[in-house]
Amino acid sequence: MIAMQYEITLPPNYDMGIIRERVRTRGHALDDREGLGFKAYLIRGTQYAPFYIWNTTAGMAEFLYRGGGFQGILADFGRPVVQHWPGVAFMRGDATKANYATRTITRLAPEANPMDVVNEIELKKTPGLHSAAVGVDPRTWEVVRFELWEEHPGEEGVYEVLHFSEPELDRITAG
């Protein structure tokens, strides 16, 4: 499992209806993508920030480098930084719909042993949780925790899920 996200911050007066229409008309393109666990098409304010869970590096590479979908982002918005985290934990919740998402990134303390941190990660089923994923970037030693929710979780900084592609959701394994 590889978690991946890029963020496109648009001007404050940008009409987010353009992004909504883009996702409405193009979002289905990855509904059957080989190697893709899921893609959550996310917006928050004037930010478009899709989040992916790839089951294979080959699927991710096809998407990014071989004309597999990322070319539209490059053509319309330029080349964003693509963050990615090798997966260490994944869990399905009881919710059947993914309507909102939260993402938390924390940096490991310099003295922290990554193996101890990873071994202490717990994912607990919470009412309304669709799924949760955790990954670690060994370049920056940042831990990302990404959760999808059926109902708004009631905290700040929540993303709205415009479309949810889940071609290989049932095949996601971590770490």
C-alpha positions in Angstrom: 0.0 0.0 0.0 1.2 3.5 -0.9 -0.7 6.6 0.2 -0.4 9.5 -2.2 -1.7 13.1 -2.3 -1.1 16.3 -4.2 -2.6 19.6 -3.2 -3.6 22.3 -5.7 -4.3 25.6 -3.9 -6.4 27.8 -6.2 -6.8 31.6 -6.0 -9.2 32.9 -3.2 -11.8 33.9 -5.8 -11.6 30.7 -7.8 -15.0 29.3 -8.7 -14.9 25.8 -7.1 -17.9 24.9 -9.4 -15.2 24.3 -12.0 -13.5 21.7 -9.9 -16.9 20.1 -9.0 -17.8 19.9 -12.7 -14.3 18.5 -13.5 -14.8 15.7 -11.0 -18.4 15.1 -12.1 -17.4 14.6 -15.7 -13.9 13.0 -15.2 -14.0 11.3 -11.8 -15.3 8.0 -13.1 -12.1 7.6 -15.2 -10.4 5.8 -12.3 -13.3 3.7 -11.2 -11.7 0.6 -12.7 -8.0 1.5 -12.5 -5.8 -1.5 -12.0 -3.5 -1.2 -8.9 -5.7 1.6 -7.3 -7.2 0.8 -3.9 -9.1 4.0 -3.9 -9.1 7.7 -4.9 -11.0 10.3 -2.9 -11.5 13.5 -4.9 -11.2 16.1 -2.2 -11.9 19.8 -1.8 -11.5 22.1 1.1 -12.0 25.9 0.7 -10.2 26.7 -2.6 -8.0 23.6 -2.4 -8.3 20.5 -4.6 -6.4 17.7 -2.9 -7.1 14.2 -4.2 -5.9 11.3 -1.9 -5.0 7.9 -3.3 -4.2 4.5 -1.8 -2.3 2.5 -4.4 -2.1 -1.3 -4.1 0.9 -1.4 -6.4 3.8 0.8 -7.3 3.2 -0.2 -11.0 -0.3 1.3 -10.8 1.0 4.5 -9.2 3.8 4.8 -11.8 1.3 4.2 -14.7 -0.9 7.0 -13.4 2.0 9.5 -12.8 4.4 8.8 -15.7 2.8 6.9 -18.5 -0.3 8.9 -19.4 -2.5 7.2 -16.9 -4.5 10.2 -15.7 -2.0 12.7 -14.2 -1.5 14.4 -17.5 -4.8 16.3 -17.1 -3.5 17.8 -13.8 -0.2 18.7 -15.5 -2.0 20.4 -18.4 -4.6 22.3 -16.3 -2.7 23.2 -13.1 1.1 22.5 -13.7 3.1 20.0 -11.8 2.3 19.8 -8.1 4.4 18.2 -5.4 3.2 14.6 -5.0 3.5 13.5 -1.4 3.6 9.7 -0.8 3.9 7.5 2.1 4.6 3.7 2.3 1.6 2.3 4.1 1.9 0.7 7.5 -1.8 0.3 8.5 -5.2 0.1 6.9 -8.6 -0.7 8.3 -12.2 -0.7 6.9 -14.8 0.8 9.1 -18.6 0.0 9.1 -19.7 3.0 7.1 -20.6 2.3 3.5 -20.2 5.9 2.1 -17.1 8.2 2.1 -18.4 11.8 2.2 -15.8 13.5 4.3 -12.1 13.1 5.0 -9.5 14.1 7.6 -5.8 14.0 7.3 -3.3 14.5 10.1 0.5 14.7 9.5 2.9 14.4 12.5 6.7 14.4 12.4 8.5 11.8 14.5 10.6 13.2 17.3 14.4 13.0 16.4 14.9 10.4 19.2 11.9 8.3 18.2 12.6 4.8 16.9 10.4 4.4 13.7 9.9 0.7 14.4 8.5 1.5 17.9 6.2 4.2 16.4 4.8 1.9 13.7 4.3 -1.0 16.1 2.2 1.3 18.4 -0.2 2.5 15.6 -3.7 1.4 16.4 -6.7 1.8 14.1 -10.0 1.5 16.0 -13.4 1.1 14.4 -15.4 4.3 15.2 -19.0 4.8 14.3 -19.3 6.5 10.9 -15.7 5.6 9.8 -15.5 4.3 6.3 -11.8 3.5 6.3 -8.5 4.7 7.8 -4.9 4.5 6.5 -1.6 5.3 8.0 1.7 5.8 6.2 5.2 7.0 7.0 7.5 9.0 4.8 11.1 7.8 5.6 12.6 10.9 3.9 11.0 13.3 6.4 9.9 10.9 9.1 6.3 12.2 8.9 3.4 10.0 9.7 0.1 10.6 7.8 -3.2 9.4 9.1 -6.0 9.6 6.6 -9.6 8.8 7.5 -12.8 8.7 5.5 -16.2 9.4 7.1 -19.8 9.0 6.2 -20.9 12.0 8.3 -18.9 15.2 9.0 -16.6 14.4 12.0 -17.2 17.8 13.5 -13.6 19.1 13.4 -11.9 21.9 11.5 -10.0 21.3 8.3 -12.3 18.6 7.0 -12.3 17.8 3.2 -15.4 17.1 1.2 -15.3 14.0 -0.9 -16.7 14.9 -4.4 -16.3 11.4 -5.8 -14.9 8.1 -4.5 -13.3 5.6 -6.9 -12.7 2.2 -5.2 -11.6 -0.3 -7.8 -9.5 -2.4 -5.5 -10.7 -1.3 -2.0 -11.1 -4.9 -0.9 -7.5 -5.7 -1.8 -5.7 -3.0 0.2 -3.1 -4.4 2.6 -0.5 -2.5 4.5 3.0 -2.8 5.8 
